[in-house]
């Protein structure tokens, strides 16, 4: 076993041409020096949050596993007992359908769900579109997707709202819209998307607006949330129930506050947990408490369970160097993951301060690892695209995405003798497991010996 540290500077990616200028060598002198000195490359990334990033790193799945389950079942909804139960219980009620929309897959699932309903019933369907993407470029796809729904699908587009709004704490404006059809109106959703794109508003943060009338909720309606992941829907349900008591809520997958989900969440056979188990290795993840439950869920293959191979240690925001030093030098863990986040900054100053503090921590961890002959990988699981404040009057668009840096600091893997190849966060994970134990069964790693096609990391 070879002790390995993975330092994750999550939210940090390669600065793109359209980004406000944030990164420079003076801001992060340690990182800049290591890039020139050690084996360095980039990996691809289309992830913008820790859930998508850790899911890819742990399971190898770019999309929620719920997509794969729906791919298997959507042509046979009418044979599923839960789906038949749903149809038998809604009677002739209007269907208020709340559905995530981000890509063509979502459109395919919507088409099959409506087809399933229409085979038995002609209930009016009012579609409430939930925008879930954190990528502002998604508006280009959304314009096309919403247009197809408007012209080709047997439903009425009612409201459009960001995921963080509809599942947030303040629903007064949205509930007023559902109850009274009061609020911002855009008959042409494409024009609104253009406005949101110009203002650099992430789709998941888009404020509510409605496209067509006639959707005002009443006590005879039924409600279905077509989700792909777990969110807390209890506030939305409580607010609707206060207006229309005794209604039943259904969802495609389990949600807090929903009694009748159609399917349970699938479990991934590929996971960080199983990978570590295969090489008899143990890991410790250092992170702040807010991230622990979800990271544990993703590392365990989408299971809320305790794995003896993966432990978690709480660190404060400033990351205690003494604690980190003791763990790296004295612990028996084979893999130590330092989970650092910069994406929560709301201002340019806060972000630059985060990067300065990050660089200092990178320098300290580098010295600990080099001094104790511990392998050190420095990378990120996702980038960021967001608008933050420069001052009280000016906003800046920060785009650190598309590619993520990977640094390998190890006396064996010198840049004169080795090179890095194309990959993503899952390839990074395989590389790390193979570095810990070269008997790890992996078909792809990032490191190659110059002049060789074989996996050079299996030294």
DAGIFEN-V212368 format. One record per backbone hydrogen bond with DSSP energy under -0.5 kcal/mol. CO is the residue of the C=O (numbers start at 1). NH is the residue of the N-H. If there is no record, write none. Layout:
co;nh
CO;NH
CO;NH
This chain:
co;nh
1;3
3;375
4;336
5;7
5;377
6;8
6;338
7;9
7;379
8;10
8;340
9;12
10;342
10;343
11;13
14;401
16;19
20;22
24;27
24;28
26;29
28;32
29;33
30;34
31;35
32;36
33;37
34;38
39;408
41;406
43;404
47;383
49;53
50;54
51;55
52;56
53;57
54;58
55;59
55;60
55;61
56;60
60;62
64;67
64;68
65;69
66;70
67;71
68;72
69;73
70;74
73;76
74;77
76;79
76;80
77;80
80;84
81;85
82;86
83;87
84;88
85;89
86;89
86;90
87;90
87;91
90;93
94;96
94;222
95;97
95;126
96;98
96;224
97;99
97;128
98;226
99;130
101;132
103;107
104;108
105;109
106;110
107;111
108;112
109;113
110;114
111;115
112;116
113;117
114;118
115;119
117;120
117;121
124;95
124;126
125;127
125;156
126;97
126;128
127;129
127;158
128;99
129;131
129;161
130;101
130;132
131;163
133;204
134;136
135;138
136;139
137;140
137;141
138;142
139;143
140;144
141;145
142;146
143;147
144;148
145;149
146;150
147;151
148;152
149;153
153;155
155;157
156;127
156;158
157;212
158;211
158;212
159;129
160;209
161;131
162;165
162;166
163;167
165;168
169;171
171;175
172;176
173;177
174;178
175;179
176;180
176;182
177;181
178;217
184;210
187;189
188;191
188;192
189;193
190;194
191;195
192;196
193;197
194;198
195;199
196;201
197;200
200;202
202;205
203;206
204;164
204;165
206;162
209;160
210;186
218;221
222;96
223;250
224;98
224;226
225;227
225;252
226;100
231;233
231;256
233;237
234;238
235;239
236;240
237;241
238;242
239;243
240;243
240;244
244;247
248;223
249;260
250;225
251;262
252;263
255;258
256;233
257;259
260;251
263;254
269;271
271;275
272;276
273;277
274;278
275;279
276;279
276;281
277;280
282;334
282;335
283;311
284;286
284;337
285;287
285;313
286;339
287;315
288;291
288;292
289;292
289;293
291;295
292;296
293;297
294;298
295;299
296;300
297;302
297;303
298;301
299;273
301;268
303;305
305;307
306;308
307;310
309;283
311;285
313;287
316;319
320;324
321;325
322;326
323;327
324;328
325;329
326;330
326;331
327;331
334;4
335;284
335;337
336;6
336;338
337;286
337;339
338;8
338;340
340;10
342;345
346;389
347;351
348;352
349;353
350;354
351;355
352;356
353;357
354;358
355;359
356;360
357;361
358;362
359;363
360;364
361;365
362;366
363;367
364;368
365;369
366;370
367;371
368;372
369;374
370;373
375;5
376;409
377;7
377;379
378;407
379;9
382;11
384;400
386;388
386;398
388;396
389;348
394;390
394;391
396;388
396;398
397;20
397;399
398;386
399;16
399;401
400;384
401;403
402;45
403;14
404;43
406;41
407;378
407;409
408;39
408;410
409;376
412;414
414;417
414;418
417;450
419;448
423;44
424;428
425;429
426;430
427;431
428;432
429;433
430;434
431;435
432;436
433;437
436;2
437;440
440;442
446;421
447;456
447;457
448;419
449;452
454;456
455;458
457;459
